[in-house]
Amino acid sequence: MVIGGLVLFQALVAAINLSPFMNYYTVELLLDVNGEANLVAWVSATALLAIAAAAATAAAADRASGKPRRQWLGWALMAASFAVLSIDESAGLHELIGEKAHRLLEVDALPSLYTWVLVVAPVGLAAAALMIWWFSRTLGLASPTGRLALAAVALWLVVPVLEALDPSLGGPVALSVVEESLETIGEALMLAALLVYLSARGRLRALAQRFTAPEESSR
C-alpha cells in the first residue's frame, strides 16, 4: 500500500508539472519537481528514510539469526547510506557541494549549482557497483530482492544525467519530470526489495526473540 501510494503520488506530481496548474504560485511552490525543500522533496526524503529503516531492520534480523558478518554488515552500511541520502534530499547538500566545487571545477556549460554532478557522480557509480556486487554475492540477483534492487539501481544511474539537463540548462520540463519519476520509482522498488526480504518466513523471528528473551527470563 505504501509503495503503491508513493507511485501514485509521483504520477500525480508528474501530471501536474506538465499541466497549466503549474501557473499557480502555491502549486509550483509545493509540487515543482525542480524545487527544493518542497512537498516533492520531503516525500522523497521520507521514502529514503523508510529504506534506511528497513535496511537497518534487515541488518539487525540477520545478525540476530547468525547470518555471516558480510551479510548483516552490508545491510547496515546500506542503512547508513540511505539515511545520508534522506538528509541530503531534505537539506539540499548536493547543491551546496556543487557551489563549493565550482570554485575548483569550472565548466562553462554547467552552472555552479550543477557542478555537484561532476563530484557526486563518480561516488554514486562506485556505490552502485558495490551495491550490485553485494547483492550478487549474498542474495543473488536472481532472487526477488536482488531483481528489485537491480532495477532500482539501474533507474538511479540515469538520474544524474537527466538532472544535469534540467530546464535551466535549456532542457524541456518533461525531462525533469522523467528524472524525478525515475528517482521515485527507484525508491519504491528498493523499498519493495527490502519489504520482500523482511517478509520471508522466520526472517524477523530471531530478532523478536532477542528482544523478548530478557523479559521472559526476568519473570
SVG drawing of the C-alpha trace seen along z (x, -y; Angstrom):
<svg xmlns="http://www.w3.org/2000/svg" viewBox="-4 -33 44 52">
<polyline fill="none" stroke="black" stroke-width="0.4" points="0.0,0.0 2.8,-2.4 4.7,-1.6 1.6,-2.0 0.8,-5.3 4.3,-6.6 4.0,-5.7 0.5,-7.2 1.8,-10.4 4.6,-10.7 2.2,-10.1 0.0,-12.9 3.1,-15.2 4.2,-14.4 0.8,-15.2 0.5,-18.5 4.0,-19.6 3.0,-19.1 -0.3,-20.9 -1.4,-24.6 -1.8,-24.1 1.9,-24.9 1.0,-28.5 -0.4,-28.9 2.1,-30.1 1.1,-27.7 1.1,-24.7 4.5,-25.5 5.9,-26.1 4.7,-22.7 5.0,-20.4 7.7,-21.7 10.0,-18.7 12.9,-21.2 12.1,-22.8 14.0,-22.3 12.5,-21.9 9.0,-21.4 6.5,-18.6 8.1,-16.5 11.5,-16.7 10.0,-15.8 8.2,-12.8 11.4,-11.6 13.3,-12.1 10.7,-10.2 10.9,-7.3 14.7,-7.2 14.4,-7.2 12.0,-4.3 14.5,-2.4 17.2,-3.1 15.0,-1.9 14.1,1.3 17.8,1.9 18.7,1.4 15.9,3.9 17.3,6.4 20.8,5.9 19.6,6.5 17.5,9.5 20.3,11.2 22.8,10.6 20.4,12.0 19.8,15.1 23.6,15.7 24.0,14.7 27.6,14.1 29.1,10.8 29.3,9.7 25.5,10.0 24.3,8.0 27.1,5.5 26.1,4.9 22.6,4.0 23.9,1.8 26.1,-0.2 23.1,-0.5 21.0,-1.8 23.6,-4.5 23.9,-5.4 20.2,-5.9 19.9,-7.9 22.6,-10.3 20.7,-10.5 17.5,-11.3 19.3,-14.2 20.7,-15.4 17.3,-15.3 15.7,-17.4 18.6,-19.8 19.9,-20.1 23.5,-19.2 24.5,-18.2 23.7,-21.7 26.0,-23.1 28.7,-20.7 28.2,-22.0 28.6,-25.6 31.8,-24.7 33.2,-22.5 32.6,-25.2 35.5,-27.2 37.8,-24.4 36.0,-22.9 34.7,-25.5 32.7,-24.1 31.2,-26.8 28.3,-24.6 27.5,-23.7 26.3,-26.4 27.8,-26.3 24.6,-24.8 25.0,-21.7 28.8,-21.1 27.7,-18.5 27.1,-16.1 30.8,-16.0 31.7,-15.4 28.9,-13.1 28.5,-11.0 31.8,-9.0 30.9,-8.4 27.4,-7.3 28.8,-5.0 31.2,-3.4 28.4,-2.9 26.0,-1.5 28.7,1.0 29.4,2.1 25.7,2.5 25.2,4.7 28.3,6.7 27.0,7.2 23.5,8.3 25.1,10.7 27.4,12.3 24.8,12.5 21.3,12.9 21.8,13.4 20.5,11.1 18.0,13.8 16.2,13.6 13.1,11.4 15.0,8.9 18.0,8.9 15.9,8.3 14.0,5.4 17.3,3.8 19.0,4.2 16.1,2.4 16.2,-0.4 19.9,-1.0 19.6,-0.9 16.9,-3.7 19.0,-5.8 22.1,-5.6 20.1,-7.6 19.0,-10.3 22.3,-12.4 22.5,-12.5 18.9,-13.8 19.2,-16.2 22.3,-17.9 20.0,-18.7 17.2,-20.4 15.2,-23.4 17.7,-26.0 20.2,-24.4 17.8,-24.5 16.2,-21.1 12.4,-20.6 10.3,-20.4 9.3,-16.9 12.9,-15.8 12.9,-16.9 9.5,-15.1 11.0,-11.9 14.1,-12.3 12.1,-12.8 9.8,-9.9 12.7,-7.5 14.1,-8.5 10.8,-7.9 10.1,-4.6 13.7,-3.5 12.9,-4.4 9.7,-2.4 11.5,0.6 14.2,0.6 11.7,0.3 9.8,3.2 13.0,5.2 13.6,4.8 10.0,5.5 10.1,8.7 13.3,9.7 11.9,8.9 8.6,10.7 10.2,14.1 9.0,16.7 11.0,16.6 13.2,13.6 12.2,11.4 11.7,14.3 15.3,14.3 15.1,10.5 11.8,10.7 13.2,13.5 16.3,11.4 14.1,8.6 11.6,10.7 14.1,13.1 15.3,10.7 11.7,10.0 10.9,13.7 14.0,14.5 13.2,11.7 9.8,13.2"/>
</svg>
